[in-house]
């Protein structure tokens, strides 16, 4: 009725909808409930978190962010508020396979054997390579990933290199391709380098949460490990 009162009278619309005019004005002047006000506050925080993630975080990661902040909220409520504001996370999509095994070449030894576990930083690193399309041609990106915290500890861009297939690094590239490359258009190699640098050091290492490490970011997981490692050990009682 409020949306159409410029074209039709309130009395006429109330008669058609079988409601009272006094009831309409009572509803219109009613103050929002405590639940509605709380929804508005939570929505604004959810929008901020979603924006800080470059529009990539979905319900699970935003829920974990709010939980870490001490916000009492259920995952279903986060999903509802995101849907009301039209917010969605980014979902991975299929990407062309770039790693192919050359049958005539002697394969490198498999030192990891798909055991992606480590007890501390710098115990096990994995590496892989992908390509980034730009108007000026393909930019090749290779990364080194710390298995312990999923932190990207090093990369180089621009040259073609050898790569060894491993699932953990491929998972990072799937995220990169889904959340950045598929949503961007690079006009030059330099632009691609700068944007990828920001994605790794501005989002992936300090903010990207991983379920395998308790929904912490790589940097925060390493900080937590360092803190726990430096705590005084309990003296056994005899």
N, C-alpha and C positions, 0 to 999 in steps of 0.2 A: 504494500500500500504506500509506503514511504517513497519507493522508487517511482511510482506512477501518479503521485498526487499533483504533479504539474499538469497532467493531462485530464485527470478525473478527480471529482470531489471525493473527500473522505466518506461523506454520507452515502454516496452511490456505491463506492467500493465495499463499504461495510455491509450494505444491504445485499449486494451480490454474493459476498463471501460469508454471509450469515453470522457476522460478528457485530458487537456493539461498538459505537463510536467511542464511548468512554473507556472501553476495554483497550481499544487501539492506543489511545493517548496514555493510558496507564502503563501499557507495555513500552511505549516509546520513551517515556520519562523515567522508566525504572533504571536504577543504577546497576551496573554489571556486578555479578556475584563474585565472591572471593575466588571461586574456581575459575571463572572467566578471566579475572585479573591475573591470576597465577599463570594461566595459559598464555596470556599476552606477554608476560615477563619471560617465560620459558621460550616462547617463539622467537623473541628478539635475540636471546642468547644462542638459540639453535641457528638462526640466520647468520650470526657472527661467526660461529664455528664453521658452518658450511662455506662461508665466504673465505675464511682463512685457509681452508683446504683447497682453494681454487675451484670450488664447486664439485669436488670429487667425493667427499665423505658421505656415506649413506647412514641409515639408522644405526647399525651396530657400532660404528666408530664414533658417531656423535653421542650415542648413549654412554660409551666408555669415557669420553671426554667429560661429560657432565658428571658421571659417577666419580671421577678423579677430583673434580672440583667440589665434591661433597653435596651435589644437588640430588635430592630425593625424587626420583622419577622412574617410571617403568618404561621398558623398551617400546611397548605398544603405544604409550602416550607420545613418545618421541616420534614414532611412525605417523601417528594421527596428525600431530602438529606440522610435521614436514609435508604431509599430503595436502593439508589445508593451505599451506603457503606455496605449493607447487615445487617443493624442493626434492631433488633426487640425487642419489649417488651415481657414480660412473661404474658401469659394468664392463668387464673385459669382453673383447671381441676377437674373432679369429684373425691371425696375422700370417702372411706368407712365410713358409719355412725357408730360412736362409742357411741353416747348418746342414750340410750333407756329407756323409762319410765317403771318402774316396777309397774304393776297394783296393786299388793298386798301392796305396800308401800304407806304410807300417803304422798301426794305431799307437797312440801314446798310452802308457800304462795308466790304468784306472786306480789312482791312489785313494780316492774318496769312497768308491764302491757304494754310492748313494746313501752313505751314513752321514747325514747333515747334522751332526751333534758336536758340540764343543763345550768345555767347562769354563772357559775364560776367553777374553779377547785375544786375537792374534794366534790362536792355536790352529785354526783351519780357515784358509781363504779359498774362494772359488772365483773363477773368471769366465767371462763370455763376451761376445761381440754381437752387435746388431747394426743396422743401418737406418739413417734418418733421411727421408726425402726432403729436398729443398728445391726451390726454383733453379738454383745454381748447380744442382747435382746432388749426389748422395754424400752424406756425412757419415763416416763410420765411427761408431762409439763402442769402446771396450771398457768394461768396469771390473774392479776387484771388490768382492763382497766378503765381509767378515761373517762367517757362519754363526758365531756366537750371538751377535746382536743384530744381524742383518744390515749392518752399517756399510755404506759404500765408502771404502777406505781409499780408493784411488781410481782414476780414469785418465784416459787420453783420448783425443778426438782428431780425426782427419786422415789416418793412414789405415791401410788394409793390413790385417794381421791374422794369425792362426787362432782358432778357438776350439775348446774342448767342451763337449756337450755335458751340461749338468742342470738338474731341475731347479735348484735354488736360484741360480743366476737368471735362468729363463723366466722364473716367476717375477723377478724384478723387472726384466724387460717387458713382460706382459703388462705390468702396471704402468711402466713408462709409456708404452705404445698406446694403451687404453686411455690413460688420464691426461697425457700431454700431446703425443704426436698426432693421434686421431682427431684432436680438438684444436690443432694449430696449423697454420700455414707459414712456412719459413721462406722468406724471400732471398736469404743469403746464408752462407755457411756460418758467418760470424753471428748472425741473429740466432741461429739454431744453437750454437755453442753457449751463448749467454743465457738463453732460456733453459737449456738443459742443466747448466750450472746452477741456476736458481732453483730448479726442480729438485736437484740432488741435495744441495746445501741449505736451501730455504724451506723445503718441505719434507723430503724423504728422511734425511738423517735426524733432524730435530723434532719433527711432528708426526710422521707416518707411524701409526700404531700397527702392531703385528700380534695376531692371536697366539702365535707360537711362543712369544716372550711376555705373556701376561698382558697383552694390549698396551704395552709401553712402546715408546719410540726407541730407535736404536741408541741414541745418545742417552736418554733417560735410563735405559736398561743397563748400559755400561756404567753410568753413575751409580745406580743402585748396587751393581755387583762390586764396584770399588768400595762403596760405603760398607757393605756387608763384609768384605774381605779385610777391612781395617778395624772391624770391631774386635774388642778384646775377647779372647777365647775363655770359656768357662773353665775354672780349675776343678778337676775331679775331686770328689770327697772320698776319703778313705775311712 
